[in-house]
Amino acid sequence: MKSNVMNKNQLHSQIAHSYPSYRKFFALIDAKSALCFWENYPSPEHVKETSPEKIYETIKPSIRR
C-alpha cells in the first residue's frame, strides 16, 4: 500500500510538471483513460501535434461505458 501511494505521488509530481492543470481534465490521475493519455502524450508538445479527435480516438478504448 505504501509503495502504491509513493508511486502515485511520484506520478503526480511528474505529470504536474508538464501538465500543471491536469486535474481539470482527469479527476483521477491513475484512471485508465488518464494513464492511456500520459502514455501517448507525455508532454504538451505531443498534444500540439495532434487533433482533439485523434486524442479522443486514442483514449476512447480505455473509457468505461
LUMZADREN-727604 format. One line per 10 residues: number of its first residue (from 1); their letters; for each residue x, y, z of N, C-alpha, C. Coordinates in Angstrom, 1 decimal, padded with zeros to 4 digits. Layout:
LUMZADREN-727604
NUM = a = X,Y,Z,X,Y,Z,X,Y,Z  ... $
end
This chain:
LUMZADREN-727604
1 = mksnvmnknq = 000.8,-001.2,000.0,000.0,000.0,000.0,000.9,001.3,000.0  001.9,001.2,000.8,002.8,002.4,000.9,003.5,002.7,-000.4  003.9,001.6,-001.1,004.6,001.9,-002.4,003.6,002.4,-003.4  002.3,002.0,-003.3,001.3,002.5,-004.3,001.1,004.0,-004.1  001.1,004.4,-002.9,001.0,005.9,-002.6,002.2,006.6,-003.0  003.4,006.1,-002.8,004.6,006.7,-003.3,004.6,006.8,-004.8  004.2,005.7,-005.5,004.2,005.8,-006.9,003.2,006.8,-007.5  002.0,006.8,-006.8,001.0,007.8,-007.3,001.5,009.2,-007.0  002.2,009.5,-005.9,002.7,010.8,-005.6,003.8,011.2,-006.6  004.6,010.2,-007.0,005.7,010.5,-008.0,005.1,010.8,-009.3 $
11 = lhsqiahsyp = 004.0,010.0,-009.7,003.4,010.3,-011.0,002.8,011.7,-011.0  002.1,012.1,-009.9,001.6,013.4,-009.8,002.7,014.5,-010.0  003.8,014.3,-009.4,004.9,015.3,-009.5,005.4,015.4,-010.9  005.5,014.3,-011.6,006.0,014.3,-013.0,004.9,014.9,-013.9  003.7,014.5,-013.7,002.6,015.0,-014.6,002.4,016.5,-014.4  002.4,016.9,-013.1,002.1,018.3,-012.8,003.2,019.2,-013.4  004.4,018.7,-013.5,005.4,019.5,-014.2,005.1,019.8,-015.6  004.6,018.8,-016.4,004.3,019.0,-017.8,002.9,019.6,-018.0  002.0,019.1,-017.2,000.6,019.5,-017.3,000.1,020.0,-015.9  000.4,021.3,-015.6,000.0,021.9,-014.3,-001.5,021.8,-014.0 $
21 = syrkffalid = -002.3,021.9,-015.0,-003.8,021.9,-014.8,-004.4,020.6,-015.2  -003.7,019.5,-015.0,-004.2,018.2,-015.5,-005.5,017.8,-014.7  -005.7,018.3,-013.5,-006.9,017.9,-012.8,-008.2,018.5,-013.4  -008.1,019.4,-014.3,-009.3,019.9,-015.0,-009.8,018.9,-016.0  -008.9,018.0,-016.4,-009.2,017.0,-017.4,-009.4,015.6,-016.9  -008.6,015.3,-015.8,-008.7,013.9,-015.2,-008.8,014.1,-013.7  -010.0,013.6,-013.2,-010.2,013.7,-011.8,-009.3,012.7,-011.1  -009.1,011.6,-011.7,-008.2,010.5,-011.1,-007.0,010.4,-011.9  -005.9,010.7,-011.3,-004.6,010.6,-012.1,-004.2,009.2,-012.5  -004.8,008.2,-011.9,-004.5,006.8,-012.2,-005.6,006.1,-012.9 $
31 = aksalcfwen = -006.6,006.8,-013.4,-007.7,006.2,-014.1,-007.1,005.7,-015.5  -007.8,004.6,-016.0,-007.3,004.0,-017.3,-007.2,005.0,-018.4  -008.2,005.9,-018.5,-008.1,006.9,-019.6,-007.0,007.9,-019.4  -006.7,008.3,-018.1,-005.6,009.2,-017.8,-004.3,008.5,-018.1  -004.1,007.3,-017.6,-002.9,006.6,-017.9,-002.6,006.4,-019.4  -003.7,006.1,-020.1,-003.5,006.0,-021.6,-003.1,007.3,-022.2  -003.7,008.4,-021.7,-003.3,009.7,-022.2,-001.8,010.0,-021.9  -001.4,009.8,-020.6,000.0,010.1,-020.2,001.0,009.3,-021.1  000.6,008.0,-021.3,001.5,007.1,-022.1,001.7,007.6,-023.5  000.6,008.1,-024.1,000.6,008.5,-025.5,001.0,010.0,-025.7 $
41 = ypspehvket = 000.8,010.8,-024.7,001.1,012.3,-024.8,001.9,012.7,-023.5  003.1,012.3,-023.4,003.9,012.6,-022.2,004.2,014.0,-022.0  004.1,014.9,-023.1,004.3,016.3,-022.9,003.4,017.1,-023.8  003.2,018.3,-023.5,002.3,019.2,-024.2,002.6,019.2,-025.7  003.9,019.1,-026.0,004.3,019.1,-027.4,003.6,018.0,-028.2  003.4,016.9,-027.6,002.8,015.8,-028.3,001.3,016.1,-028.6  000.7,016.8,-027.6,-000.7,017.2,-027.8,-000.8,018.2,-028.9  000.1,019.1,-029.0,000.0,020.2,-030.0,000.1,019.6,-031.4  000.8,018.5,-031.5,001.0,017.8,-032.9,-000.2,017.0,-033.3  -001.3,017.0,-032.6,-002.4,016.2,-033.0,-003.7,016.9,-032.7 $
51 = spekiyetik = -004.8,016.3,-033.2,-006.1,017.0,-033.1,-006.9,016.4,-031.9  -007.9,017.1,-031.4,-008.7,016.6,-030.3,-009.4,015.3,-030.7  -009.8,015.2,-031.9,-010.4,013.9,-032.4,-009.4,012.7,-032.3  -008.2,013.0,-032.6,-007.2,011.9,-032.6,-006.9,011.5,-031.1  -006.8,012.5,-030.2,-006.6,012.2,-028.8,-007.8,011.4,-028.3  -009.0,011.8,-028.6,-010.2,011.0,-028.2,-010.1,009.6,-028.7  -009.8,009.4,-030.0,-009.7,008.1,-030.5,-008.6,007.2,-029.8  -007.6,007.9,-029.4,-006.5,007.2,-028.6,-007.0,006.7,-027.3  -007.7,007.5,-026.5,-008.1,007.1,-025.2,-009.5,006.5,-025.1  -010.2,006.6,-026.2,-011.6,006.0,-026.2,-011.7,004.6,-025.7 $
61 = psirr = -010.8,003.7,-026.2,-010.9,002.3,-025.7,-010.8,002.1,-024.2  -010.1,003.1,-023.5,-009.9,003.0,-022.1,-011.0,003.6,-021.2  -012.0,004.3,-021.9,-013.1,004.9,-021.2,-014.2,003.9,-020.9  -014.6,003.9,-019.7,-015.7,003.0,-019.3,-017.0,003.4,-019.8  -017.9,002.5,-020.2,-019.2,002.8,-020.6,-020.2,002.2,-019.7 $
end
